[in-house]
């Protein structure tokens, strides 16, 4: 179990910071304002998601090494993502949706869209963003939960890592080589003038960027790299530049490995999956800012952790050969 001040707690703190950065970003764009950029680097949302992917690559690679089989590894990943996601989708479609929809309740539930919203988004790969009459008058209209796109990339990364593990290729040189391929592909997509406003090009940009970050985290763990604290400063120096993504993996791992206070709960995932629709409610009523966003979303994140995520994580101990080291999630 993670102890007070132990390095494992550093990643927990970073995850919460990453989720808060996404909330900060959406507090602007869901009000119809242009995103705030960090110099010539990323917006806070891209930075927050990037931090998630580095941490995920680093920690799930360690999990794969400790896990007796690929099936158990994937079962752990499903237990981390699926229960909290399903609860959020059901609450959004069956409770929030009819409360805020412009349609009468009978018309709302007479449409198949609420059920399809749950089923498609729970599949991770058939992501849909709209519900009947929901947020039609918001400054950023007809998008119920724009944060869901990243989960399919996250789970795809898990599947790819599991495949490498099954083939006995989840080794440091292979992961480093794949990271370089992903990074090179991102440079081609991003710096050759390709219009990323189209859905396919946008997905290619997001997949290659976050694939680079995930694989860098994985390679750093596989090489057993323990970056010194000063590498975090290098990452911060690069942050307001177009090369921000190059320094981020070392910075995140260096910061994550530093001793930090133990958090009473991991609210990062719940904050990530609940904040967007709740911020849309605030935006429709002209009350959206960072403070109102956190005040509304954090109780939902706490309920998600204590009522859904933490009980689901206990099931990991029942998996064949699994060791319940702690109820600290690997996102």
C-alpha positions in Angstrom: 0.0 0.0 0.0 1.2 3.5 -0.8 2.6 5.2 2.3 2.4 8.9 3.3 5.2 10.6 1.3 5.9 7.6 -0.9 6.8 8.1 -4.6 3.6 6.2 -5.7 1.6 9.1 -4.4 3.3 11.5 -6.7 1.5 10.0 -9.7 -1.8 10.3 -7.9 -1.2 14.0 -7.3 -0.2 14.5 -11.0 -3.3 12.7 -12.2 -5.5 15.1 -10.2 -3.6 18.1 -11.6 -4.0 16.7 -15.1 -7.8 16.4 -14.6 -7.9 19.9 -13.2 -6.1 21.2 -16.3 -8.8 19.7 -18.5 -11.5 21.5 -16.3 -9.6 24.8 -16.7 -9.5 24.4 -20.5 -13.2 23.5 -20.8 -14.2 26.4 -18.5 -13.1 28.7 -21.4 -14.0 26.8 -24.5 -17.5 25.9 -23.3 -18.2 29.6 -22.7 -17.5 30.1 -26.4 -14.0 31.7 -25.8 -10.9 30.8 -27.6 -8.7 28.4 -25.7 -5.9 29.8 -23.6 -2.6 28.6 -24.9 0.6 28.1 -22.9 2.8 30.3 -25.0 3.5 28.5 -28.3 2.8 25.2 -26.6 -0.4 23.3 -25.8 -3.6 24.4 -24.3 -4.2 23.2 -20.7 -6.6 20.5 -21.9 -4.0 18.9 -24.3 -1.4 19.2 -21.5 -3.7 17.5 -19.0 -4.5 14.6 -21.4 -0.8 14.3 -22.3 0.1 13.9 -18.6 -2.5 11.2 -18.3 -1.0 9.3 -21.2 2.5 9.4 -19.9 1.5 8.3 -16.5 -0.7 5.5 -18.0 2.1 4.2 -20.2 4.6 4.2 -17.3 2.3 2.5 -14.7 0.5 0.0 -16.9 3.8 -1.3 -18.3 4.8 -2.0 -14.7 1.5 -3.6 -14.2 2.0 -5.8 -17.3 5.4 -6.9 -15.9 3.8 -7.9 -12.6 0.7 -9.6 -14.0 0.7 -13.4 -14.7 -1.1 -13.2 -18.0 -2.4 -10.9 -20.7 -6.0 -11.7 -20.0 -5.6 -10.7 -16.3 -3.8 -7.5 -17.4 -6.7 -6.6 -19.7 -9.3 -7.5 -17.0 -7.5 -5.0 -14.7 -7.7 -2.3 -17.3 -11.4 -3.0 -17.8 -12.1 -2.8 -14.1 -10.4 0.6 -14.0 -12.2 2.2 -16.9 -15.6 0.4 -17.3 -17.5 0.7 -14.0 -17.0 4.4 -13.5 -17.7 5.1 -17.2 -20.9 3.1 -17.2 -22.2 4.9 -14.1 -21.4 8.3 -15.6 -23.1 7.4 -18.9 -26.2 6.1 -17.1 -26.5 9.2 -14.9 -25.9 11.5 -17.9 -28.4 9.8 -20.2 -31.1 8.8 -17.7 -31.0 11.6 -15.1 -29.2 14.7 -16.4 -30.4 14.4 -19.9 -34.2 14.5 -19.2 -33.7 17.3 -16.6 -32.0 19.7 -19.0 -33.4 18.6 -22.4 -35.6 21.0 -24.3 -38.0 18.1 -25.0 -40.8 16.8 -22.8 -39.7 13.8 -20.7 -42.0 11.5 -22.7 -40.5 12.6 -26.0 -36.9 12.4 -24.6 -37.4 8.7 -23.5 -39.4 7.9 -26.6 -36.3 8.4 -28.6 -33.7 5.6 -28.9 -30.9 8.1 -28.6 -30.4 8.0 -24.7 -30.0 4.2 -24.8 -27.7 4.4 -27.8 -25.7 7.1 -26.1 -25.0 4.7 -23.2 -24.3 1.6 -25.4 -22.1 3.4 -28.0 -20.0 5.3 -25.6 -19.6 2.3 -23.3 -18.2 0.4 -26.3 -15.4 3.1 -26.4 -15.2 3.0 -30.2 -18.6 4.3 -31.3 -18.4 7.6 -29.5 -21.4 9.8 -29.8 -21.8 13.2 -28.2 -25.4 14.2 -28.4 -28.7 13.5 -26.6 -32.1 14.7 -27.7 -32.6 18.4 -27.0 -29.6 18.5 -24.6 -27.4 21.6 -24.6 -28.9 22.9 -27.8 -28.6 26.5 -26.6 -25.2 26.2 -25.0 -22.3 28.3 -26.4 -20.7 25.0 -27.4 -23.9 23.4 -28.6 -25.1 19.8 -28.8 -22.1 18.2 -27.2 -22.9 16.3 -24.0 -19.4 15.0 -23.0 -16.6 16.0 -25.2 -14.0 14.3 -23.0 -15.0 10.7 -24.0 -12.8 10.7 -27.2 -9.6 10.0 -25.2 -10.9 6.7 -23.7 -10.8 4.8 -26.9 -7.2 5.9 -27.5 -6.3 4.9 -24.0 -7.9 1.4 -24.3 -6.3 1.0 -27.8 -3.0 1.6 -26.1 -3.8 -1.1 -23.6 -4.7 -3.5 -26.3 -1.5 -2.8 -28.2 0.6 -3.2 -25.1 -1.2 -6.5 -24.3 -0.5 -7.7 -27.8 3.2 -6.9 -27.4 3.2 -8.7 -24.1 1.6 -11.8 -25.6 4.3 -11.8 -28.3 7.0 -11.2 -25.7 7.9 -7.9 -27.4 7.0 -5.5 -24.5 10.7 -4.9 -24.1 12.5 -1.6 -23.7 14.1 -1.4 -27.2 10.8 -2.3 -28.9 8.8 0.3 -26.9 11.4 3.0 -27.5 11.4 2.2 -31.3 7.6 2.4 -31.4 7.7 5.7 -29.5 10.0 7.2 -32.1 7.7 6.0 -34.9 4.7 7.6 -33.2 6.7 10.8 -32.6 7.9 10.9 -36.2 4.3 10.3 -37.4 3.1 13.2 -35.2 5.7 15.5 -36.6 4.6 14.6 -40.2 0.9 15.2 -39.4 1.4 18.3 -37.4 4.2 20.2 -39.2 3.4 19.4 -42.9 0.4 21.7 -43.0 -2.1 18.9 -42.9 -5.6 20.4 -42.0 -6.4 18.7 -38.7 -10.0 20.1 -38.6 -11.2 17.1 -40.5 -12.2 14.1 -38.3 -9.7 11.6 -39.8 -6.7 14.1 -39.7 -7.6 15.2 -36.2 -7.8 11.6 -35.0 -4.4 10.9 -36.6 -2.9 13.9 -34.8 -4.3 13.0 -31.4 -3.4 9.3 -31.8 0.2 9.9 -32.8 0.8 12.6 -30.2 -0.7 10.6 -27.3 0.8 7.4 -28.7 4.2 9.1 -28.4 3.5 10.1 -24.8 2.1 6.7 -23.8 5.0 4.8 -25.4 7.6 7.1 -23.9 6.1 6.5 -20.5 6.2 2.7 -21.2 9.8 2.8 -22.5 11.0 4.8 -19.5 9.5 2.2 -17.2 10.9 -0.7 -19.2 14.4 0.8 -19.2 13.9 1.4 -15.5 14.9 5.0 -16.0 14.8 7.1 -12.8 15.0 10.7 -14.0 16.6 13.1 -11.7 14.5 16.0 -10.4 16.2 18.6 -12.7 14.7 16.9 -15.8 11.4 18.2 -14.6 12.8 21.7 -15.0 13.8 20.9 -18.6 10.2 19.8 -19.3 8.9 23.1 -17.9 11.3 25.1 -20.0 10.0 23.4 -23.2 6.4 23.7 -22.1 5.6 27.1 -23.8 7.3 26.0 -27.0 6.2 23.9 -30.0 8.5 21.2 -28.7 6.6 20.8 -25.4 5.8 17.2 -26.0 9.4 16.2 -26.2 10.2 17.1 -22.6 6.9 16.1 -21.1 7.6 12.3 -20.6 10.8 12.8 -18.5 9.2 15.7 -16.6 6.1 13.7 -15.7 8.1 10.6 -14.6 10.5 12.7 -12.6 7.7 14.6 -10.8 5.6 11.4 -10.4 8.5 9.6 -8.6 8.9 12.3 -6.1 7.5 11.6 -2.6 4.1 13.3 -2.1 1.3 13.3 0.4 -1.1 10.4 0.2 -4.5 11.6 -1.1 -7.6 10.4 0.7 -9.2 9.5 -2.7 -8.3 9.4 -6.3 -10.8 11.9 -7.9 -8.9 12.3 -11.2 -11.0 9.8 -13.3 -14.3 10.9 -11.9 -13.4 14.6 -12.4 -12.4 13.8 -16.0 -15.6 12.0 -17.0 -18.1 14.1 -15.1 -16.9 17.6 -15.5 -17.7 18.3 -19.1 -21.5 17.7 -19.0 -21.7 19.5 -15.6 -19.8 22.5 -17.1 -22.3 22.5 -20.0 -25.1 22.9 -17.5 -23.2 25.9 -16.0 -22.5 27.4 -19.4 -26.2 27.3 -20.4 -27.0 29.3 -17.3 -24.2 31.7 -17.7 -22.4 30.6 -14.6 -19.4 28.7 -15.9 -16.0 29.4 -14.5 -13.2 27.3 -13.0 -14.5 27.6 -9.4 -18.1 26.8 -10.2 -16.8 23.9 -12.4 -14.8 22.4 -9.5 -17.5 23.0 -6.9 -20.0 21.1 -9.0 -17.8 18.3 -10.4 -15.8 17.3 -7.3 -18.7 15.9 -5.4 -19.6 13.7 -8.4 -15.9 12.6 -8.6 -15.9 11.7 -4.9 -19.1 9.7 -5.3 -17.7 7.9 -8.3 -14.5 7.0 -6.4 -16.1 5.8 -3.2 -19.3 4.2 -4.6 -18.1 2.8 -7.9 -14.4 2.9 -8.7 -12.9 1.8 -5.4 -15.3 -1.2 -4.9 -14.6 -2.2 -8.5 -10.8 -2.1 -7.9 -11.2 -4.5 -5.0 -12.3 -7.1 -7.6 -8.7 -7.1 -8.9 -7.7 -9.2 -6.0 -10.0 -12.0 -7.2 -8.4 -12.2 -10.6 -6.2 -15.4 -11.1 -2.7 -14.7 -9.8 -3.5 -11.1 -9.0 -1.9 -9.4 -6.0 -3.9 -6.6 -4.4 -1.0 -4.3 -3.7 -3.2 -1.3 -3.1 -6.5 0.3 -4.2 -4.6 3.0 -6.1 -5.7 3.0 -9.7 -3.6 2.6 -12.8 -5.4 4.8 -15.2 
